[in-house]
């Protein structure tokens, strides 16, 4: 219904089925951070398809192999699913992902 009424703009930057999980709204700068499978997207709030920035952050290959050896599904479980997007200060965001069952965290500079 929203598409038919032109009430929304669908995000076209994800045709890979990236399993979006986490959102962080930065109203001050007019941005939306989106955590997904192996990716973090930085979107413009006015037009989510304009100037899309994307960080590719996969789990380490050895962690993915260990995950698969443990009997987990390679496509739905053995990846770095971004779970935490938290403002740290005016210039950085704290991010954490599952890391194929070996969690990892870091900071993203938004500048």
MODELLER restraints for C-alpha pairs under 7 A, 6 or more apart:
rsr = mdl.restraints
at = mdl.atoms
rsr.add(forms.Gaussian(group=physical.xy_distance, feature=features.Distance(at['CA:2:A'], at['CA:8:A']), mean=5.92, stdev=0.5))
rsr.add(forms.Gaussian(group=physical.xy_distance, feature=features.Distance(at['CA:11:A'], at['CA:48:A']), mean=5.87, stdev=0.5))
rsr.add(forms.Gaussian(group=physical.xy_distance, feature=features.Distance(at['CA:11:A'], at['CA:49:A']), mean=5.90, stdev=0.5))
rsr.add(forms.Gaussian(group=physical.xy_distance, feature=features.Distance(at['CA:12:A'], at['CA:49:A']), mean=6.36, stdev=0.5))
rsr.add(forms.Gaussian(group=physical.xy_distance, feature=features.Distance(at['CA:13:A'], at['CA:49:A']), mean=6.77, stdev=0.5))
rsr.add(forms.Gaussian(group=physical.xy_distance, feature=features.Distance(at['CA:18:A'], at['CA:36:A']), mean=5.54, stdev=0.5))
rsr.add(forms.Gaussian(group=physical.xy_distance, feature=features.Distance(at['CA:18:A'], at['CA:37:A']), mean=4.97, stdev=0.5))
rsr.add(forms.Gaussian(group=physical.xy_distance, feature=features.Distance(at['CA:19:A'], at['CA:36:A']), mean=5.42, stdev=0.5))
rsr.add(forms.Gaussian(group=physical.xy_distance, feature=features.Distance(at['CA:19:A'], at['CA:37:A']), mean=5.62, stdev=0.5))
rsr.add(forms.Gaussian(group=physical.xy_distance, feature=features.Distance(at['CA:20:A'], at['CA:34:A']), mean=6.94, stdev=0.5))
rsr.add(forms.Gaussian(group=physical.xy_distance, feature=features.Distance(at['CA:20:A'], at['CA:35:A']), mean=5.91, stdev=0.5))
rsr.add(forms.Gaussian(group=physical.xy_distance, feature=features.Distance(at['CA:20:A'], at['CA:36:A']), mean=4.20, stdev=0.5))
rsr.add(forms.Gaussian(group=physical.xy_distance, feature=features.Distance(at['CA:20:A'], at['CA:37:A']), mean=6.81, stdev=0.5))
rsr.add(forms.Gaussian(group=physical.xy_distance, feature=features.Distance(at['CA:21:A'], at['CA:35:A']), mean=5.81, stdev=0.5))
rsr.add(forms.Gaussian(group=physical.xy_distance, feature=features.Distance(at['CA:21:A'], at['CA:36:A']), mean=5.67, stdev=0.5))
rsr.add(forms.Gaussian(group=physical.xy_distance, feature=features.Distance(at['CA:21:A'], at['CA:82:A']), mean=6.96, stdev=0.5))
rsr.add(forms.Gaussian(group=physical.xy_distance, feature=features.Distance(at['CA:21:A'], at['CA:83:A']), mean=6.56, stdev=0.5))
rsr.add(forms.Gaussian(group=physical.xy_distance, feature=features.Distance(at['CA:22:A'], at['CA:34:A']), mean=5.71, stdev=0.5))
rsr.add(forms.Gaussian(group=physical.xy_distance, feature=features.Distance(at['CA:22:A'], at['CA:35:A']), mean=4.70, stdev=0.5))
rsr.add(forms.Gaussian(group=physical.xy_distance, feature=features.Distance(at['CA:22:A'], at['CA:36:A']), mean=6.94, stdev=0.5))
rsr.add(forms.Gaussian(group=physical.xy_distance, feature=features.Distance(at['CA:22:A'], at['CA:82:A']), mean=6.77, stdev=0.5))
rsr.add(forms.Gaussian(group=physical.xy_distance, feature=features.Distance(at['CA:22:A'], at['CA:83:A']), mean=5.76, stdev=0.5))
rsr.add(forms.Gaussian(group=physical.xy_distance, feature=features.Distance(at['CA:22:A'], at['CA:84:A']), mean=6.61, stdev=0.5))
rsr.add(forms.Gaussian(group=physical.xy_distance, feature=features.Distance(at['CA:22:A'], at['CA:85:A']), mean=6.84, stdev=0.5))
rsr.add(forms.Gaussian(group=physical.xy_distance, feature=features.Distance(at['CA:23:A'], at['CA:32:A']), mean=7.00, stdev=0.5))
rsr.add(forms.Gaussian(group=physical.xy_distance, feature=features.Distance(at['CA:23:A'], at['CA:33:A']), mean=5.66, stdev=0.5))
rsr.add(forms.Gaussian(group=physical.xy_distance, feature=features.Distance(at['CA:23:A'], at['CA:34:A']), mean=4.65, stdev=0.5))
rsr.add(forms.Gaussian(group=physical.xy_distance, feature=features.Distance(at['CA:23:A'], at['CA:35:A']), mean=6.20, stdev=0.5))
rsr.add(forms.Gaussian(group=physical.xy_distance, feature=features.Distance(at['CA:23:A'], at['CA:85:A']), mean=6.91, stdev=0.5))
rsr.add(forms.Gaussian(group=physical.xy_distance, feature=features.Distance(at['CA:24:A'], at['CA:32:A']), mean=5.81, stdev=0.5))
rsr.add(forms.Gaussian(group=physical.xy_distance, feature=features.Distance(at['CA:24:A'], at['CA:33:A']), mean=5.00, stdev=0.5))
rsr.add(forms.Gaussian(group=physical.xy_distance, feature=features.Distance(at['CA:24:A'], at['CA:34:A']), mean=6.53, stdev=0.5))
rsr.add(forms.Gaussian(group=physical.xy_distance, feature=features.Distance(at['CA:24:A'], at['CA:85:A']), mean=6.07, stdev=0.5))
rsr.add(forms.Gaussian(group=physical.xy_distance, feature=features.Distance(at['CA:25:A'], at['CA:31:A']), mean=6.35, stdev=0.5))
rsr.add(forms.Gaussian(group=physical.xy_distance, feature=features.Distance(at['CA:25:A'], at['CA:32:A']), mean=4.72, stdev=0.5))
rsr.add(forms.Gaussian(group=physical.xy_distance, feature=features.Distance(at['CA:25:A'], at['CA:33:A']), mean=6.41, stdev=0.5))
rsr.add(forms.Gaussian(group=physical.xy_distance, feature=features.Distance(at['CA:26:A'], at['CA:32:A']), mean=5.85, stdev=0.5))
rsr.add(forms.Gaussian(group=physical.xy_distance, feature=features.Distance(at['CA:30:A'], at['CA:44:A']), mean=6.15, stdev=0.5))
rsr.add(forms.Gaussian(group=physical.xy_distance, feature=features.Distance(at['CA:30:A'], at['CA:45:A']), mean=5.30, stdev=0.5))
rsr.add(forms.Gaussian(group=physical.xy_distance, feature=features.Distance(at['CA:31:A'], at['CA:42:A']), mean=6.62, stdev=0.5))
rsr.add(forms.Gaussian(group=physical.xy_distance, feature=features.Distance(at['CA:31:A'], at['CA:43:A']), mean=5.45, stdev=0.5))
rsr.add(forms.Gaussian(group=physical.xy_distance, feature=features.Distance(at['CA:31:A'], at['CA:44:A']), mean=4.79, stdev=0.5))
rsr.add(forms.Gaussian(group=physical.xy_distance, feature=features.Distance(at['CA:31:A'], at['CA:45:A']), mean=5.18, stdev=0.5))
rsr.add(forms.Gaussian(group=physical.xy_distance, feature=features.Distance(at['CA:32:A'], at['CA:42:A']), mean=5.81, stdev=0.5))
rsr.add(forms.Gaussian(group=physical.xy_distance, feature=features.Distance(at['CA:32:A'], at['CA:43:A']), mean=5.03, stdev=0.5))
rsr.add(forms.Gaussian(group=physical.xy_distance, feature=features.Distance(at['CA:32:A'], at['CA:44:A']), mean=6.43, stdev=0.5))
rsr.add(forms.Gaussian(group=physical.xy_distance, feature=features.Distance(at['CA:32:A'], at['CA:45:A']), mean=6.28, stdev=0.5))
rsr.add(forms.Gaussian(group=physical.xy_distance, feature=features.Distance(at['CA:33:A'], at['CA:40:A']), mean=6.92, stdev=0.5))
rsr.add(forms.Gaussian(group=physical.xy_distance, feature=features.Distance(at['CA:33:A'], at['CA:41:A']), mean=5.56, stdev=0.5))
rsr.add(forms.Gaussian(group=physical.xy_distance, feature=features.Distance(at['CA:33:A'], at['CA:42:A']), mean=4.64, stdev=0.5))
rsr.add(forms.Gaussian(group=physical.xy_distance, feature=features.Distance(at['CA:33:A'], at['CA:43:A']), mean=6.26, stdev=0.5))
rsr.add(forms.Gaussian(group=physical.xy_distance, feature=features.Distance(at['CA:34:A'], at['CA:40:A']), mean=5.68, stdev=0.5))
rsr.add(forms.Gaussian(group=physical.xy_distance, feature=features.Distance(at['CA:34:A'], at['CA:41:A']), mean=5.02, stdev=0.5))
rsr.add(forms.Gaussian(group=physical.xy_distance, feature=features.Distance(at['CA:34:A'], at['CA:42:A']), mean=6.56, stdev=0.5))
rsr.add(forms.Gaussian(group=physical.xy_distance, feature=features.Distance(at['CA:35:A'], at['CA:41:A']), mean=6.57, stdev=0.5))
rsr.add(forms.Gaussian(group=physical.xy_distance, feature=features.Distance(at['CA:35:A'], at['CA:82:A']), mean=4.90, stdev=0.5))
rsr.add(forms.Gaussian(group=physical.xy_distance, feature=features.Distance(at['CA:35:A'], at['CA:83:A']), mean=6.74, stdev=0.5))
rsr.add(forms.Gaussian(group=physical.xy_distance, feature=features.Distance(at['CA:36:A'], at['CA:81:A']), mean=5.83, stdev=0.5))
rsr.add(forms.Gaussian(group=physical.xy_distance, feature=features.Distance(at['CA:36:A'], at['CA:82:A']), mean=5.45, stdev=0.5))
rsr.add(forms.Gaussian(group=physical.xy_distance, feature=features.Distance(at['CA:37:A'], at['CA:79:A']), mean=6.61, stdev=0.5))
rsr.add(forms.Gaussian(group=physical.xy_distance, feature=features.Distance(at['CA:37:A'], at['CA:80:A']), mean=5.86, stdev=0.5))
rsr.add(forms.Gaussian(group=physical.xy_distance, feature=features.Distance(at['CA:37:A'], at['CA:81:A']), mean=4.44, stdev=0.5))
rsr.add(forms.Gaussian(group=physical.xy_distance, feature=features.Distance(at['CA:37:A'], at['CA:82:A']), mean=6.35, stdev=0.5))
rsr.add(forms.Gaussian(group=physical.xy_distance, feature=features.Distance(at['CA:38:A'], at['CA:56:A']), mean=5.86, stdev=0.5))
rsr.add(forms.Gaussian(group=physical.xy_distance, feature=features.Distance(at['CA:38:A'], at['CA:57:A']), mean=4.91, stdev=0.5))
rsr.add(forms.Gaussian(group=physical.xy_distance, feature=features.Distance(at['CA:38:A'], at['CA:58:A']), mean=4.48, stdev=0.5))
rsr.add(forms.Gaussian(group=physical.xy_distance, feature=features.Distance(at['CA:38:A'], at['CA:79:A']), mean=6.42, stdev=0.5))
rsr.add(forms.Gaussian(group=physical.xy_distance, feature=features.Distance(at['CA:38:A'], at['CA:80:A']), mean=4.94, stdev=0.5))
rsr.add(forms.Gaussian(group=physical.xy_distance, feature=features.Distance(at['CA:38:A'], at['CA:81:A']), mean=5.89, stdev=0.5))
rsr.add(forms.Gaussian(group=physical.xy_distance, feature=features.Distance(at['CA:39:A'], at['CA:54:A']), mean=6.67, stdev=0.5))
rsr.add(forms.Gaussian(group=physical.xy_distance, feature=features.Distance(at['CA:39:A'], at['CA:55:A']), mean=5.48, stdev=0.5))
rsr.add(forms.Gaussian(group=physical.xy_distance, feature=features.Distance(at['CA:39:A'], at['CA:56:A']), mean=4.66, stdev=0.5))
rsr.add(forms.Gaussian(group=physical.xy_distance, feature=features.Distance(at['CA:39:A'], at['CA:57:A']), mean=5.52, stdev=0.5))
rsr.add(forms.Gaussian(group=physical.xy_distance, feature=features.Distance(at['CA:40:A'], at['CA:54:A']), mean=5.70, stdev=0.5))
rsr.add(forms.Gaussian(group=physical.xy_distance, feature=features.Distance(at['CA:40:A'], at['CA:55:A']), mean=5.09, stdev=0.5))
rsr.add(forms.Gaussian(group=physical.xy_distance, feature=features.Distance(at['CA:40:A'], at['CA:56:A']), mean=6.74, stdev=0.5))
rsr.add(forms.Gaussian(group=physical.xy_distance, feature=features.Distance(at['CA:41:A'], at['CA:53:A']), mean=5.76, stdev=0.5))
rsr.add(forms.Gaussian(group=physical.xy_distance, feature=features.Distance(at['CA:41:A'], at['CA:54:A']), mean=4.54, stdev=0.5))
rsr.add(forms.Gaussian(group=physical.xy_distance, feature=features.Distance(at['CA:41:A'], at['CA:55:A']), mean=6.45, stdev=0.5))
rsr.add(forms.Gaussian(group=physical.xy_distance, feature=features.Distance(at['CA:42:A'], at['CA:52:A']), mean=6.06, stdev=0.5))
rsr.add(forms.Gaussian(group=physical.xy_distance, feature=features.Distance(at['CA:42:A'], at['CA:53:A']), mean=5.06, stdev=0.5))
rsr.add(forms.Gaussian(group=physical.xy_distance, feature=features.Distance(at['CA:42:A'], at['CA:54:A']), mean=6.30, stdev=0.5))
rsr.add(forms.Gaussian(group=physical.xy_distance, feature=features.Distance(at['CA:43:A'], at['CA:52:A']), mean=5.31, stdev=0.5))
rsr.add(forms.Gaussian(group=physical.xy_distance, feature=features.Distance(at['CA:43:A'], at['CA:53:A']), mean=6.75, stdev=0.5))
rsr.add(forms.Gaussian(group=physical.xy_distance, feature=features.Distance(at['CA:44:A'], at['CA:50:A']), mean=6.46, stdev=0.5))
rsr.add(forms.Gaussian(group=physical.xy_distance, feature=features.Distance(at['CA:58:A'], at['CA:79:A']), mean=6.40, stdev=0.5))
rsr.add(forms.Gaussian(group=physical.xy_distance, feature=features.Distance(at['CA:58:A'], at['CA:80:A']), mean=5.31, stdev=0.5))
rsr.add(forms.Gaussian(group=physical.xy_distance, feature=features.Distance(at['CA:59:A'], at['CA:79:A']), mean=5.57, stdev=0.5))
rsr.add(forms.Gaussian(group=physical.xy_distance, feature=features.Distance(at['CA:59:A'], at['CA:80:A']), mean=4.91, stdev=0.5))
rsr.add(forms.Gaussian(group=physical.xy_distance, feature=features.Distance(at['CA:59:A'], at['CA:99:A']), mean=4.59, stdev=0.5))
rsr.add(forms.Gaussian(group=physical.xy_distance, feature=features.Distance(at['CA:59:A'], at['CA:100:A']), mean=5.94, stdev=0.5))
rsr.add(forms.Gaussian(group=physical.xy_distance, feature=features.Distance(at['CA:63:A'], at['CA:100:A']), mean=5.95, stdev=0.5))
rsr.add(forms.Gaussian(group=physical.xy_distance, feature=features.Distance(at['CA:63:A'], at['CA:102:A']), mean=6.97, stdev=0.5))
rsr.add(forms.Gaussian(group=physical.xy_distance, feature=features.Distance(at['CA:64:A'], at['CA:78:A']), mean=5.32, stdev=0.5))
rsr.add(forms.Gaussian(group=physical.xy_distance, feature=features.Distance(at['CA:64:A'], at['CA:79:A']), mean=6.61, stdev=0.5))
rsr.add(forms.Gaussian(group=physical.xy_distance, feature=features.Distance(at['CA:64:A'], at['CA:100:A']), mean=5.56, stdev=0.5))
rsr.add(forms.Gaussian(group=physical.xy_distance, feature=features.Distance(at['CA:67:A'], at['CA:78:A']), mean=5.71, stdev=0.5))
rsr.add(forms.Gaussian(group=physical.xy_distance, feature=features.Distance(at['CA:67:A'], at['CA:100:A']), mean=6.08, stdev=0.5))
rsr.add(forms.Gaussian(group=physical.xy_distance, feature=features.Distance(at['CA:67:A'], at['CA:101:A']), mean=6.87, stdev=0.5))
rsr.add(forms.Gaussian(group=physical.xy_distance, feature=features.Distance(at['CA:68:A'], at['CA:74:A']), mean=5.87, stdev=0.5))
rsr.add(forms.Gaussian(group=physical.xy_distance, feature=features.Distance(at['CA:68:A'], at['CA:78:A']), mean=6.75, stdev=0.5))
rsr.add(forms.Gaussian(group=physical.xy_distance, feature=features.Distance(at['CA:72:A'], at['CA:78:A']), mean=6.73, stdev=0.5))
rsr.add(forms.Gaussian(group=physical.xy_distance, feature=features.Distance(at['CA:77:A'], at['CA:100:A']), mean=6.64, stdev=0.5))
rsr.add(forms.Gaussian(group=physical.xy_distance, feature=features.Distance(at['CA:78:A'], at['CA:100:A']), mean=4.38, stdev=0.5))
rsr.add(forms.Gaussian(group=physical.xy_distance, feature=features.Distance(at['CA:79:A'], at['CA:99:A']), mean=6.01, stdev=0.5))
rsr.add(forms.Gaussian(group=physical.xy_distance, feature=features.Distance(at['CA:79:A'], at['CA:100:A']), mean=4.71, stdev=0.5))
rsr.add(forms.Gaussian(group=physical.xy_distance, feature=features.Distance(at['CA:80:A'], at['CA:97:A']), mean=5.35, stdev=0.5))
rsr.add(forms.Gaussian(group=physical.xy_distance, feature=features.Distance(at['CA:80:A'], at['CA:98:A']), mean=4.98, stdev=0.5))
rsr.add(forms.Gaussian(group=physical.xy_distance, feature=features.Distance(at['CA:80:A'], at['CA:99:A']), mean=4.19, stdev=0.5))
rsr.add(forms.Gaussian(group=physical.xy_distance, feature=features.Distance(at['CA:80:A'], at['CA:100:A']), mean=5.58, stdev=0.5))
rsr.add(forms.Gaussian(group=physical.xy_distance, feature=features.Distance(at['CA:81:A'], at['CA:97:A']), mean=5.18, stdev=0.5))
rsr.add(forms.Gaussian(group=physical.xy_distance, feature=features.Distance(at['CA:81:A'], at['CA:98:A']), mean=5.27, stdev=0.5))
rsr.add(forms.Gaussian(group=physical.xy_distance, feature=features.Distance(at['CA:81:A'], at['CA:99:A']), mean=6.94, stdev=0.5))
rsr.add(forms.Gaussian(group=physical.xy_distance, feature=features.Distance(at['CA:82:A'], at['CA:96:A']), mean=5.91, stdev=0.5))
rsr.add(forms.Gaussian(group=physical.xy_distance, feature=features.Distance(at['CA:82:A'], at['CA:97:A']), mean=4.07, stdev=0.5))
rsr.add(forms.Gaussian(group=physical.xy_distance, feature=features.Distance(at['CA:82:A'], at['CA:98:A']), mean=6.54, stdev=0.5))
rsr.add(forms.Gaussian(group=physical.xy_distance, feature=features.Distance(at['CA:83:A'], at['CA:96:A']), mean=5.87, stdev=0.5))
rsr.add(forms.Gaussian(group=physical.xy_distance, feature=features.Distance(at['CA:83:A'], at['CA:97:A']), mean=5.33, stdev=0.5))
rsr.add(forms.Gaussian(group=physical.xy_distance, feature=features.Distance(at['CA:84:A'], at['CA:95:A']), mean=5.19, stdev=0.5))
rsr.add(forms.Gaussian(group=physical.xy_distance, feature=features.Distance(at['CA:84:A'], at['CA:96:A']), mean=4.91, stdev=0.5))
rsr.add(forms.Gaussian(group=physical.xy_distance, feature=features.Distance(at['CA:84:A'], at['CA:97:A']), mean=6.82, stdev=0.5))
rsr.add(forms.Gaussian(group=physical.xy_distance, feature=features.Distance(at['CA:85:A'], at['CA:93:A']), mean=6.53, stdev=0.5))
rsr.add(forms.Gaussian(group=physical.xy_distance, feature=features.Distance(at['CA:85:A'], at['CA:94:A']), mean=5.86, stdev=0.5))
rsr.add(forms.Gaussian(group=physical.xy_distance, feature=features.Distance(at['CA:85:A'], at['CA:95:A']), mean=4.81, stdev=0.5))
rsr.add(forms.Gaussian(group=physical.xy_distance, feature=features.Distance(at['CA:85:A'], at['CA:96:A']), mean=6.98, stdev=0.5))
rsr.add(forms.Gaussian(group=physical.xy_distance, feature=features.Distance(at['CA:86:A'], at['CA:93:A']), mean=5.57, stdev=0.5))
rsr.add(forms.Gaussian(group=physical.xy_distance, feature=features.Distance(at['CA:86:A'], at['CA:94:A']), mean=5.08, stdev=0.5))
rsr.add(forms.Gaussian(group=physical.xy_distance, feature=features.Distance(at['CA:86:A'], at['CA:95:A']), mean=6.50, stdev=0.5))
rsr.add(forms.Gaussian(group=physical.xy_distance, feature=features.Distance(at['CA:87:A'], at['CA:93:A']), mean=4.54, stdev=0.5))
rsr.add(forms.Gaussian(group=physical.xy_distance, feature=features.Distance(at['CA:87:A'], at['CA:94:A']), mean=6.12, stdev=0.5))
rsr.add(forms.Gaussian(group=physical.xy_distance, feature=features.Distance(at['CA:88:A'], at['CA:94:A']), mean=5.67, stdev=0.5))
rsr.add(forms.Gaussian(group=physical.xy_distance, feature=features.Distance(at['CA:91:A'], at['CA:109:A']), mean=5.71, stdev=0.5))
rsr.add(forms.Gaussian(group=physical.xy_distance, feature=features.Distance(at['CA:91:A'], at['CA:110:A']), mean=5.42, stdev=0.5))
rsr.add(forms.Gaussian(group=physical.xy_distance, feature=features.Distance(at['CA:91:A'], at['CA:111:A']), mean=6.18, stdev=0.5))
rsr.add(forms.Gaussian(group=physical.xy_distance, feature=features.Distance(at['CA:92:A'], at['CA:107:A']), mean=6.18, stdev=0.5))
rsr.add(forms.Gaussian(group=physical.xy_distance, feature=features.Distance(at['CA:92:A'], at['CA:108:A']), mean=5.34, stdev=0.5))
rsr.add(forms.Gaussian(group=physical.xy_distance, feature=features.Distance(at['CA:92:A'], at['CA:109:A']), mean=4.51, stdev=0.5))
rsr.add(forms.Gaussian(group=physical.xy_distance, feature=features.Distance(at['CA:92:A'], at['CA:110:A']), mean=5.66, stdev=0.5))
rsr.add(forms.Gaussian(group=physical.xy_distance, feature=features.Distance(at['CA:93:A'], at['CA:107:A']), mean=5.52, stdev=0.5))
rsr.add(forms.Gaussian(group=physical.xy_distance, feature=features.Distance(at['CA:93:A'], at['CA:108:A']), mean=5.19, stdev=0.5))
rsr.add(forms.Gaussian(group=physical.xy_distance, feature=features.Distance(at['CA:93:A'], at['CA:109:A']), mean=6.68, stdev=0.5))
rsr.add(forms.Gaussian(group=physical.xy_distance, feature=features.Distance(at['CA:94:A'], at['CA:106:A']), mean=5.90, stdev=0.5))
rsr.add(forms.Gaussian(group=physical.xy_distance, feature=features.Distance(at['CA:94:A'], at['CA:107:A']), mean=4.64, stdev=0.5))
rsr.add(forms.Gaussian(group=physical.xy_distance, feature=features.Distance(at['CA:94:A'], at['CA:108:A']), mean=6.55, stdev=0.5))
rsr.add(forms.Gaussian(group=physical.xy_distance, feature=features.Distance(at['CA:95:A'], at['CA:105:A']), mean=5.45, stdev=0.5))
rsr.add(forms.Gaussian(group=physical.xy_distance, feature=features.Distance(at['CA:95:A'], at['CA:106:A']), mean=5.38, stdev=0.5))
rsr.add(forms.Gaussian(group=physical.xy_distance, feature=features.Distance(at['CA:95:A'], at['CA:107:A']), mean=5.92, stdev=0.5))
rsr.add(forms.Gaussian(group=physical.xy_distance, feature=features.Distance(at['CA:96:A'], at['CA:104:A']), mean=5.63, stdev=0.5))
rsr.add(forms.Gaussian(group=physical.xy_distance, feature=features.Distance(at['CA:96:A'], at['CA:105:A']), mean=4.04, stdev=0.5))
rsr.add(forms.Gaussian(group=physical.xy_distance, feature=features.Distance(at['CA:96:A'], at['CA:106:A']), mean=6.46, stdev=0.5))
rsr.add(forms.Gaussian(group=physical.xy_distance, feature=features.Distance(at['CA:97:A'], at['CA:103:A']), mean=5.72, stdev=0.5))
rsr.add(forms.Gaussian(group=physical.xy_distance, feature=features.Distance(at['CA:97:A'], at['CA:104:A']), mean=5.57, stdev=0.5))
rsr.add(forms.Gaussian(group=physical.xy_distance, feature=features.Distance(at['CA:97:A'], at['CA:105:A']), mean=6.35, stdev=0.5))
rsr.add(forms.Gaussian(group=physical.xy_distance, feature=features.Distance(at['CA:98:A'], at['CA:104:A']), mean=6.54, stdev=0.5))
